[in-house]
Amino acid sequence: MNNFHCKACGLLVKHNGRPTGHCDKSGSGNHDWKDLGEVGDTTYKCKACGLMVDSDTRPNNGYCEDSGSKNHQWEKL
């Protein structure tokens, strides 16, 4: 099971395989999923946007609109 974050609306879901569905904030009408990696027992928080993800390893960068680099800045909690 992986953590998926929609770049358009900010929704975070835990799902086996890439999720599907409609996104009101996406120009295409579909969620723009970024795979942040496997679900785990350690919580990481993005210093820029505050998104929290449970993973055993540092999550993938994904997309963070609040970060100057546009990548999440993960810190282990």
C-alpha positions as CSV (number, residue, x, y, z in Angstrom):
1,M,0.0,0.0,0.0
2,N,1.3,3.5,-0.9
3,N,0.7,7.1,0.0
4,F,-0.7,9.1,-2.9
5,H,-1.0,12.9,-2.8
6,C,-3.1,14.9,-5.4
7,K,-1.0,17.8,-6.7
8,A,-4.2,19.7,-7.5
9,C,-6.4,19.4,-4.5
10,G,-4.0,18.2,-1.8
11,L,-5.9,15.0,-1.0
12,L,-3.8,12.3,0.6
13,V,-4.9,8.6,0.4
14,K,-3.4,5.3,1.2
15,H,-4.1,2.9,-1.7
16,N,-2.9,-0.3,-3.4
17,G,-2.1,1.0,-6.9
18,R,-2.7,4.4,-8.4
19,P,-6.2,5.7,-7.3
20,T,-8.7,7.1,-9.7
21,G,-11.5,9.6,-9.4
22,H,-12.7,13.1,-10.2
23,C,-10.9,16.2,-8.9
24,D,-12.7,19.6,-9.0
25,K,-9.4,21.5,-8.8
26,S,-7.6,19.7,-11.6
27,G,-7.7,21.1,-15.1
28,S,-8.1,17.6,-16.5
29,G,-10.9,16.7,-14.1
30,N,-8.9,13.8,-12.7
31,H,-6.7,13.8,-9.6
32,D,-3.0,14.4,-10.4
33,W,-1.5,11.7,-8.1
34,K,2.1,11.7,-6.9
35,D,3.3,8.5,-5.3
36,L,5.0,9.4,-2.1
37,G,6.0,5.8,-1.3
38,E,5.0,2.9,0.9
39,V,2.9,3.3,4.0
40,G,4.7,2.7,7.2
41,D,4.8,3.3,11.0
42,T,6.9,6.5,11.1
43,T,5.3,9.9,10.6
44,Y,7.0,12.5,8.4
45,K,5.8,16.1,8.1
46,C,6.5,18.6,5.3
47,K,8.1,21.8,6.9
48,A,6.5,24.0,4.2
49,C,2.9,22.8,3.9
50,G,2.4,20.7,7.0
51,L,1.3,17.5,5.1
52,M,1.8,14.4,7.3
53,V,2.7,11.0,5.8
54,D,3.2,7.6,7.5
55,S,6.1,5.8,6.0
56,D,9.1,3.7,7.2
57,T,11.5,5.6,4.9
58,R,11.7,9.3,3.9
59,P,8.8,9.9,1.4
60,N,9.3,10.8,-2.2
61,N,9.5,14.6,-2.9
62,G,6.1,14.9,-4.6
63,Y,4.8,18.4,-5.2
64,C,4.5,21.1,-2.6
65,E,3.0,24.4,-3.7
66,D,4.1,26.1,-0.4
67,S,7.8,25.2,-0.8
68,G,10.1,27.5,-2.7
69,S,11.7,24.5,-4.4
70,K,8.2,23.0,-5.2
71,N,9.3,19.8,-3.4
72,H,8.1,18.7,0.0
73,Q,10.7,19.2,2.8
74,W,10.2,16.1,5.0
75,E,11.2,16.0,8.6
76,K,10.8,12.9,10.7
77,L,8.5,13.3,13.8
